[in-house]
């Protein structure tokens, strides 16, 4: 959650992460972080870099990070999930409805 004085994701910040958890974390938990890749860095290269960091953390802190992994994906895929095709269909149906409505609306000329 952003502080009231923050401008949102359009600011010049490079990294967003939760600062503190809500109490004690359970043995199975997830922390979602939103970040921006550098221009020119592919998703595969970023995933390999994140896997390397995860392996280093697991090796350095085996008690806390031994069984944890980090994954990376696109925010659009996370937000839309499986509904992407349904949204495309809804967009196409709306466009057709608008097109039919505009075609039937003829200007009336009165004399």
C-alpha positions in Angstrom: 0.0 0.0 0.0 1.4 3.4 -1.0 1.6 6.3 1.4 -0.9 9.1 0.8 1.9 11.4 -0.5 3.1 8.9 -3.1 2.2 9.5 -6.7 1.8 5.9 -7.7 3.6 3.7 -10.1 4.3 6.6 -12.4 7.0 8.0 -10.2 10.6 7.5 -10.9 11.1 4.7 -8.4 12.9 1.7 -9.6 11.6 -0.9 -7.1 8.5 -1.5 -5.1 8.4 -3.9 -2.2 6.4 -4.4 1.1 8.3 -2.8 3.9 6.9 -4.9 6.7 4.6 -7.9 7.0 1.4 -8.1 8.9 2.6 -9.9 12.0 4.1 -13.4 12.0 4.4 -15.0 8.6 3.1 -18.6 8.2 5.4 -21.4 6.9 3.9 -21.0 3.4 3.5 -17.5 2.3 3.9 -15.4 -0.8 5.2 -11.9 -1.2 4.4 -10.2 -4.5 6.7 -7.5 -5.7 6.1 -5.3 -8.7 9.2 -4.1 -10.6 10.2 -2.8 -13.9 12.8 -4.5 -16.1 15.6 -2.5 -17.7 15.1 -1.7 -21.3 16.6 -4.3 -23.5 16.6 -7.1 -20.8 14.6 -10.1 -21.9 12.2 -11.9 -19.6 14.4 -15.1 -19.8 17.5 -13.2 -18.8 15.7 -11.6 -15.9 14.3 -15.0 -14.7 17.8 -16.5 -14.9 19.2 -13.6 -12.8 16.4 -14.0 -10.3 17.0 -17.8 -10.1 20.7 -17.1 -9.4 19.8 -14.7 -6.6 17.4 -17.2 -5.1 20.1 -19.9 -5.2 22.6 -17.6 -3.5 20.2 -16.7 -0.8 19.3 -20.4 -0.2 23.0 -21.2 0.1 23.8 -18.3 2.4 20.8 -18.6 4.6 19.7 -22.3 4.5 17.5 -22.1 7.6 15.2 -19.4 6.3 15.6 -19.5 2.5 16.5 -23.2 1.9 13.0 -24.1 0.6 12.0 -20.8 -0.9 12.1 -19.9 -4.5 11.5 -16.7 -6.5 9.4 -16.6 -9.7 8.9 -13.9 -12.3 6.1 -13.2 -14.7 4.4 -10.4 -16.5 2.0 -8.2 -14.5 -0.5 -8.3 -17.4 -0.6 -12.2 -17.2 -1.0 -12.0 -13.4 -3.8 -9.5 -13.5 -5.8 -11.0 -16.3 -5.0 -14.6 -15.9 -7.2 -16.9 -18.1 -9.7 -14.1 -18.8 -7.6 -12.5 -21.6 -9.4 -14.2 -24.4 -12.8 -13.4 -22.9 -11.9 -9.7 -22.7 -10.8 -9.7 -26.4 -14.2 -11.3 -27.3 -16.0 -8.7 -25.2 -14.0 -5.9 -27.0 -14.9 -7.3 -30.4 -18.6 -7.7 -29.5 -18.6 -4.1 -28.2 -17.0 -2.8 -31.4 -19.5 -4.7 -33.6 -22.4 -3.3 -31.5 -21.0 0.2 -31.9 -20.5 -0.3 -35.6 -24.1 -1.5 -36.1 -25.4 1.3 -34.1 -23.5 3.9 -36.1 -24.6 2.3 -39.4 -28.3 2.5 -38.5 -28.2 6.1 -37.3 -29.0 8.0 -40.4 -29.3 11.8 -40.4 -32.9 12.8 -41.1 -33.4 15.6 -43.5 -36.7 17.5 -43.0 -38.1 20.1 -45.4 
